[in-house]
Amino acid sequence: MVALLIIIGILLFGFVIFFHELGHFLLAKAAKIRVNEFSIGMGPKLWGFQKRETLYTLRLLPIGGFCAMEGEDEDSDDPSAFGSKPVWRRILVVVAGGVFNVVLGLVLMGVTLIPQEVFATTQISKFAENSALEAAGAQPGDKIVSIDGYAVYTDRDMSFAMALADPAAVSFTVERNGQDIALGPFSMAYQEVEGRKVVSPDFYVQPEARTFLGVAKRSFTYTVSMTRMALESLKGILSGRFGLNEIAGPVGTVQAISQAAEVGLSQSFSQAVANILQMIIMITVNLGVVNLLPLPALDGGRLLFLIWEGITRRPVPQKYEGYVHAAGFVLLLGLMAVITFNDIVRIFTG
């Protein structure tokens, strides 16, 4: 059963990549840009077919994909080349992949929320016995608005903020009668999770009944929350707060999907599927956000060059932009190799 769920997870992961490249593909077609190849996967070609101007392929390594457009990385006199189109059209094509990923996360989020009978809020309903938060001055009815400076808009923001908080010195800000009240810092009980101390909540929140509008609203706010989590996690990686062992590549992602499946199976098959969907939502939102960062070889890097062209009315020479993206791609592959190696070591060493 777990093996079946892992296969489902891998297929869904492939679908996330497909959906990203589909965004580029559809916007390129709408802009009348020639697409030479549409590929899922990288490396040696396993299978493919030609339809009109485009070669559709499936490649060996499930670590990405691409939508190769005419004149995207080289000069071309073809009137349907990428570089021959107005800057605003090219910008739409470049950002489409990331936007499609976030939209996919939004839709899948709605799918996972529909079966739920009630939702959690950020309003405190009661406290556990000997609650540190209550001792710090919180009261039933208070609405949590931030934890350690991280703004809380949803219960998922609240969970994420507590996962990052230092149990020895946690600060809460709550809203009471229209006023913000700062509480702390104070110490809270914690649990050891993979060598890290994670705050154990010592309070309960008010439930909210499911409604159609509630599902629609939460689909949006939860997707925004995941986008913020992706950016905060990246900030943590760059600042050194998170080590290499806390970063997962394709191998680690499959392992995480299998772990989520196993935990879900201890309850029911439907819960296992729901857990996998939550992982896929996290992956697709992260992929969308990271790809739009202004880094070479990523969509955000190309976007930066296009914005420069739009402002100055002069494009950066194709060969120089190509050098930047090629260097970025080599560095990206190197980073992927290091992360994948670390994933494999982590699996075998526990």
SULPELIN-V543885 format. One record per residue. N is the residue number from 1. RES is the residue in one letter. OMEGA is omega in degrees with one decimal (999 if undefined). Layout:
[[N RES OMEGA] [N RES OMEGA]]
//
This chain:
[[1 M 179.6] [2 V 179.6] [3 A 178.2] [4 L -179.8] [5 L 177.1] [6 I 177.7] [7 I 177.3] [8 I 179.9] [9 G 179.3] [10 I 178.7] [11 L 177.9] [12 L 176.6] [13 F 175.8] [14 G 179.3] [15 F 177.3] [16 V 178.7] [17 I 179.1] [18 F -177.3] [19 F 177.6] [20 H -179.1] [21 E 177.2] [22 L 177.1] [23 G 176.8] [24 H -175.0] [25 F -176.6] [26 L 179.0] [27 L 176.7] [28 A 178.4] [29 K 179.5] [30 A 179.3] [31 A -179.7] [32 K 175.2] [33 I -179.1] [34 R 175.9] [35 V -177.2] [36 N 179.7] [37 E 174.7] [38 F -172.3] [39 S 169.6] [40 I -175.3] [41 G 179.9] [42 M 176.4] [43 G -176.0] [44 P -179.7] [45 K 176.6] [46 L -174.3] [47 W 178.3] [48 G 175.8] [49 F -178.9] [50 Q 174.0] [51 K -174.8] [52 R -173.4] [53 E -170.2] [54 T 172.1] [55 L 178.9] [56 Y -174.5] [57 T 170.6] [58 L -175.2] [59 R -166.5] [60 L -170.7] [61 L -177.3] [62 P -176.3] [63 I -179.8] [64 G -179.8] [65 G 178.5] [66 F 175.5] [67 C -173.6] [68 A -178.0] [69 M 178.1] [70 E 177.3] [71 G -179.2] [72 E -176.9] [73 D 179.2] [74 E 177.8] [75 D 179.7] [76 S 177.5] [77 D -179.4] [78 D 179.5] [79 P 178.5] [80 S -180.0] [81 A 179.5] [82 F -175.3] [83 G -178.4] [84 S -176.1] [85 K 178.1] [86 P -176.7] [87 V -176.3] [88 W 177.1] [89 R 179.7] [90 R 177.2] [91 I 179.4] [92 L 179.4] [93 V -176.8] [94 V -177.1] [95 V -174.4] [96 A -178.6] [97 G 179.7] [98 G 179.1] [99 V 178.4] [100 F 179.1] [101 N -180.0] [102 V 177.7] [103 V 176.9] [104 L 177.2] [105 G 178.6] [106 L -178.9] [107 V -179.8] [108 L 177.6] [109 M 178.0] [110 G 179.3] [111 V -178.7] [112 T -176.9] [113 L -175.7] [114 I -177.8] [115 P -175.7] [116 Q -179.3] [117 E -180.0] [118 V 177.6] [119 F 176.0] [120 A 175.6] [121 T 176.8] [122 T 179.8] [123 Q -177.9] [124 I 177.8] [125 S 177.8] [126 K -176.3] [127 F 171.9] [128 A 179.7] [129 E 180.0] [130 N -178.5] [131 S 177.0] [132 A -179.9] [133 L 177.5] [134 E 179.6] [135 A 180.0] [136 A 175.2] [137 G 178.7] [138 A -179.4] [139 Q 173.9] [140 P -177.4] [141 G 176.6] [142 D 176.2] [143 K -179.5] [144 I -178.0] [145 V 174.0] [146 S 175.8] [147 I -176.4] [148 D 177.1] [149 G 179.1] [150 Y -176.0] [151 A -178.4] [152 V 177.2] [153 Y -179.4] [154 T 177.0] [155 D 177.7] [156 R 172.9] [157 D -178.3] [158 M 179.6] [159 S -179.2] [160 F -179.4] [161 A 179.3] [162 M 177.5] [163 A -180.0] [164 L -172.8] [165 A 174.1] [166 D -176.4] [167 P -178.0] [168 A -177.9] [169 A -179.2] [170 V 177.1] [171 S 176.6] [172 F 166.0] [173 T -179.1] [174 V 175.9] [175 E -179.5] [176 R -179.1] [177 N 176.9] [178 G -179.5] [179 Q 176.5] [180 D -178.4] [181 I 179.8] [182 A 179.8] [183 L 176.2] [184 G 10.5] [185 P 177.8] [186 F -178.1] [187 S 178.0] [188 M 176.1] [189 A -177.8] [190 Y 174.3] [191 Q 175.3] [192 E 178.2] [193 V -179.9] [194 E 175.6] [195 G 179.9] [196 R 177.0] [197 K -177.8] [198 V -177.8] [199 V 174.2] [200 S 179.7] [201 P 178.0] [202 D 179.7] [203 F 178.2] [204 Y -179.4] [205 V -178.9] [206 Q 176.2] [207 P 178.2] [208 E -177.9] [209 A 179.5] [210 R 171.8] [211 T 179.3] [212 F 179.4] [213 L 178.2] [214 G 177.9] [215 V -179.6] [216 A -179.1] [217 K -177.9] [218 R 175.1] [219 S 179.8] [220 F -175.4] [221 T 177.7] [222 Y 177.6] [223 T 175.0] [224 V 178.7] [225 S 179.3] [226 M 176.8] [227 T 177.3] [228 R 178.4] [229 M 179.4] [230 A -179.3] [231 L 179.5] [232 E 178.1] [233 S 177.9] [234 L 176.5] [235 K 178.6] [236 G 178.2] [237 I -177.3] [238 L -179.0] [239 S -179.5] [240 G 179.5] [241 R 176.5] [242 F 179.3] [243 G -179.8] [244 L -177.5] [245 N -179.5] [246 E 177.3] [247 I -178.4] [248 A 171.9] [249 G -179.4] [250 P -179.0] [251 V 178.8] [252 G 178.6] [253 T 177.2] [254 V 177.3] [255 Q 179.7] [256 A 177.5] [257 I 179.6] [258 S 177.8] [259 Q 177.7] [260 A 178.7] [261 A -179.3] [262 E 179.2] [263 V 179.4] [264 G -179.0] [265 L 178.3] [266 S 177.4] [267 Q 179.1] [268 S 178.4] [269 F -179.3] [270 S 177.8] [271 Q 177.0] [272 A 178.3] [273 V 178.9] [274 A 178.4] [275 N 179.2] [276 I 178.7] [277 L 177.7] [278 Q 177.1] [279 M -179.0] [280 I 177.0] [281 I 179.2] [282 M -178.6] [283 I -175.6] [284 T 177.9] [285 V 177.9] [286 N 179.6] [287 L 179.6] [288 G -177.8] [289 V -176.5] [290 V -178.1] [291 N -179.2] [292 L 175.2] [293 L -175.9] [294 P -179.7] [295 L 179.5] [296 P 178.1] [297 A 177.1] [298 L 179.9] [299 D 179.5] [300 G 176.9] [301 G 177.4] [302 R 179.3] [303 L -179.9] [304 L 178.0] [305 F -179.8] [306 L 177.4] [307 I 176.7] [308 W 179.3] [309 E -179.8] [310 G -178.8] [311 I -173.7] [312 T -175.7] [313 R 178.9] [314 R 179.6] [315 P 171.6] [316 V 180.0] [317 P -173.1] [318 Q -175.2] [319 K 179.6] [320 Y 175.2] [321 E 177.9] [322 G 178.2] [323 Y -178.5] [324 V -178.8] [325 H 178.7] [326 A 177.5] [327 A 178.0] [328 G -179.9] [329 F 178.1] [330 V 178.3] [331 L 179.3] [332 L 178.0] [333 L 178.1] [334 G 178.1] [335 L 178.7] [336 M 179.3] [337 A 179.7] [338 V -179.0] [339 I 179.7] [340 T 176.7] [341 F 179.0] [342 N 175.9] [343 D -177.0] [344 I 178.4] [345 V -177.9] [346 R 179.6] [347 I -174.9] [348 F -179.2] [349 T -178.6] [350 G 999]]
//
